Each structure stands twice: as structure tokens, then as C-alpha cells.
């Protein structure tokens, strides 16, 4: 098996692992947001300033998660394109021959 093919498979495995981890984090974040919102609704004794702070914290976490997911996805696209260029280079060097 070619080195670039092995690299592509590993990259794919890492990408799937990252996607699954991000999906788990997203589910946890959704649940946490629901719990926080319910808690704030059922707690009239929490001052308005504290409510705003808590909601801004939740919003900041969500934005950070979204930004990280976009950045990670973009980086995996770059890795895939680099590995594709590696496949083309190996093909050119080997003269289009396939190894057995």
C-alpha cells in the first residue's frame, strides 16, 4: 500500500473521530443550554445582570464550538487536497505504474 494511501486512510479515521467527538459535544451543549434556560426561568431570585452574564457565557461557548468546527473542517479539506497532490506526485514519479 502506498504511503499516501495510508496517510489518507489515517486522515479519514481522524476526521471521523473528530466529527463524532464534535457531535457529542454539540449534543451536550444543547442539553446544557436547555438546563440553563429552564433553571433561569425557574429561578426568579437570580439578578438580571447575572442572567445576562450566564446567557452570554452560553452564547460564547456556542460560538467557540461553531468556529472550531468550521476551522477543523477547513483544515481537513486542506489535508485531503495535500494528500491528493501526493497521490498525483507518486503517480508521476512511478510513470503511472501500479505496485503490487
C-alpha positions in Angstrom: 0.0 0.0 0.0 1.3 3.4 -0.9 2.3 5.8 1.8 -0.1 8.5 0.7 -2.9 6.0 0.7 -2.1 5.0 4.3 -2.0 8.7 5.2 -5.4 9.3 3.5 -6.9 6.4 5.5 -5.5 7.7 8.8 -6.6 11.2 8.0 -10.1 9.9 7.3 -10.1 8.0 10.5 -9.0 11.1 12.5 -11.6 13.2 10.7 -14.4 10.7 11.6 -13.2 10.6 15.2 -13.2 14.4 15.4 -16.7 14.6 13.8 -18.1 12.1 16.3 -16.5 14.0 19.2 -17.9 17.3 17.9 -21.3 15.8 17.5 -21.2 14.5 21.1 -20.1 17.9 22.3 -22.9 19.5 20.4 -25.5 17.2 22.0 -24.0 18.0 25.4 -24.1 21.7 24.6 -27.7 21.6 23.5 -28.7 19.8 26.7 -26.7 22.2 28.9 -28.4 25.2 27.2 -31.8 23.7 27.9 -31.0 23.1 31.5 -29.6 26.6 32.0 -32.6 28.2 30.3 -35.0 26.1 32.5 -33.0 26.9 35.6 -33.0 30.6 34.8 -36.8 30.6 34.1 -37.5 28.8 37.4 -35.2 31.0 39.5 -36.7 34.5 39.8 -34.2 35.3 42.6 -31.3 35.4 40.2 -30.5 39.1 39.4 -30.9 40.3 35.8 -27.3 41.1 35.4 -26.3 37.6 36.4 -28.8 36.2 33.9 -27.3 38.2 31.1 -23.8 37.1 32.1 -24.8 33.4 32.2 -26.6 33.7 28.8 -23.6 35.5 27.3 -21.3 32.7 28.6 -23.5 30.1 26.9 -23.6 32.1 23.7 -19.8 32.5 23.7 -19.3 28.8 24.2 -21.6 28.0 21.3 -19.8 30.5 19.1 -16.4 29.0 20.1 -17.7 25.5 19.3 -19.1 26.6 15.9 -15.8 28.4 15.0 -13.7 25.4 16.0 -15.9 23.0 13.9 -15.6 25.2 10.8 -11.8 25.6 11.3 -11.3 21.8 11.8 -13.4 21.0 8.7 -11.5 23.5 6.6 -8.2 22.1 7.8 -9.2 18.5 6.9 -10.1 19.8 3.4 -6.5 21.2 3.1 -5.1 17.9 4.3 -7.1 15.9 1.8 -6.0 18.2 -1.0 -2.4 17.8 0.0 -2.7 14.0 0.1 -4.3 14.1 -3.3 -1.4 16.1 -4.6 0.9 13.4 -3.0 -1.0 10.7 -4.9 -0.5 12.6 -8.2 3.2 13.1 -7.5 3.7 9.4 -6.7 1.8 8.5 -9.9 4.1 10.8 -12.0 7.2 9.5 -10.4 6.2 5.9 -10.9 5.3 6.7 -14.5 1.7 5.6 -13.9 2.7 2.1 -12.9 0.9 0.4 -10.1 2.8 -1.6 -7.5 1.6 -5.0 -6.5 
